[in-house]
Amino acid sequence: MGRNRATLADVARLAGLSKTAASMVLNGREGTRLSPEAHQRVFAAAEELGYRPNVAARSLRTRKTATIAFVSDIVATTRFAGGLIRGALDAARERDHVLLIAETQGDAAFEQYAIEAMLDRQVDGVIYAAMATRRLAVPPAIRNGPVVLLNATSPENLLCVLPDDERAGRTVTTALLDRGHRDRIALIGRNRLKEREPEVSLAAQARLRGIQETLSAAGATLLADVFCNDWLPEHGYAAMRGLLAKPVRPSAVICMNDRLAFGAYQALGEAGLAVPTDISVVSFDDDPIATWLRPGLATAALPHEQMGRRAVEILLDGGTTEPTLVPMPLRRRRSITTPAP
C-alpha cells in the first residue's frame, strides 16, 4: 500500500523548492523567509499529490507517536459508559492524536498481551479505565509511564479522573429539601460491601456521605434506610414494598442508582400510588431508563463524556496527585414535588 504514496521529495519537486524548504512550510516553521506564493505552491502540491506525513519517521525524531492507549475492562461494549470513549476520542482528535482501544473483559492474560502490544507501538501514554467506579490494581507495565486512571483509583495514587459522587449526594438531597421534604425521606440501596470495600465501589460511600452530611446540616435525619443485596430493579422493588408496609410512609425516596428507582416505581404503581404526587423519587446515574420512566426520573448524571475528555487532557498536559472530580449534574425531571399532607 505504501509503494505509491507521495513523499516529501515529490511535494518539493512539484513545488519547485528544496525538500528542506517544503518540510519547513508543511510543519508550520516560522522564519523560513519564503514568499507567500512559495507557501501556496507547497500546500497546492501536497494537496494535488495527496501527501501525508510519515508518522513513523516523525516519531523517530520527536519520540512521540501521537497515539494514546485506552485499556478498559468492559467499557468499550457497554452502552451506558460509551461516553467515556466518546469524550476521550473527541479530546484526542482535537490534539491530533489517535486512540487505540482494547477491552479486556477482565481477562488478565489478554490484558497483559494488549498492554504489551500497545507499548510496543510506542504509545505516548495510557488511559486505564473501569466500568464501575472502584480502586483497582494497575498492571506494573504501565505504572512508571504516563498513565491516567479513568473512573478508578489505585493504591499508588496515580493520576485519576472520577465522578464527584459525594457532591452528587448533596445535590439530590438538596433537591428534596428545597421542595419541603424533611422528616420523611427514605434511602434505598444501602450495601455494606459496596460502602466498605473500595475495590468493589467508591460511589456508594461517597454518595452516602453526601446525603448524610446534607441532611445533618439541615437538622434532618432519614426516616428509614433500606439495605439491598445489589443495585438491581428487583431489589428496589422489594425495598419499596417494605417501606410501604411501615406505619409511616415516606414522602420522598432517594435511590442509590436508577435501576433501584425503576423497581421502586413498579412497587409504587402496584400499590396504587403515583410519583411524585404520593412519593417523590430521586436517584443517581442518568441511565437511559431514567428518561423512559413515567414521569421522567430526576437523577444525578454520570458525566462520562466529560470524564473521558479530562483523562486525555491530563495525560497530555499533566495534572495533580489529587483525584480530578467531575461534577454530576442533576437532570431535573418530573419525579419530585412538594410532599403530600
C-alpha positions, 0 to 999 in steps of 0.5 A: 500500500505504501509503494505509491504514496507521495513523499516529501521529495515529490511535494518539493519537486512539484513545488519547485523548492528544496525538500528542506524548504517544503518540510519547513512550510508543511510543519508550520516553521516560522522564519523560513523567509519564503514568499507567500506564493512559495507557501501556496505552491507547497500546500497546492502540491501536497494537496494535488499529490495527496501527501501525508506525513510519515508518522513513523519517521516523525516519531523517530525524531520527536519520540512521540507517536501521537497515539494514546492507549485506552485499556478498559475492562468492559467499557468499550461494549457497554452502552451506558459508559460509551461516553467515556470513549466518546469524550476521550476520542473527541479530546484526542482528535482535537490534539491530533492524536489517535486512540487505540482501544482494547477491552479486556473483559477482565481477562488478565492474560489478554490484558497483559498481551494488549498492554504489551502490544500497545507499548510496543507501538510506542504509545505516548501514554495510557488511559486505564479505565473501569466500568464501575467506579472502584480502586483497582490494581494497575498492571506494573507495565504501565505504572512508571509511564504516563498513565491516567486512571479513568473512573478508578483509583489505585493504591499508588495514587496515580493520576485519576479522573472520577465522578464527584459522587459525594457532591452528587449526594448533596445535590439530590438531597438538596433537591428534596429539601428545597421542595419541603421534604424533611422528616420523611425521606427514605434511602434505598440501596444501602450495601455494606460491601459496596460502602466498605470495600473500595475495590468493589465501589467508591460511589456508594460511600461517597454518595452516602456521605453526601446525603448524610452530611446534607441532611445533618446540616439541615437538622434532618435525619432519614426516616428509614434506610433500606439495605439491598443485596445489589443495585438491581430493579428487583431489589428496589422493588422489594425495598419499596414494598417494605417501606410501604408496609411501615406505619409511616410512609415516606414522602420522598425516596432517594435511590442509590442508582436508577435501576433501584428507582425503576423497581421502586416505581413498579412497587409504587404503581402496584400499590396504587400510588403515583410519583411524585404526587404520593412519593417523590423519587430521586436517584443517581446515574442518568441511565437511559431508563431514567428518561423512559420512566413515567414521569421522567426520573430526576437523577444525578448524571454520570458525566462520562463524556466529560470524564473521558475528555479530562483523562486525555487532557491530563495525560497530555498536559499533566495534572495533580496527585489529587483525584480530578472530580467531575461534577454530576449534574442533576437532570431535573425531571418530573419525579419530585414535588412538594410532599403530600399532607 
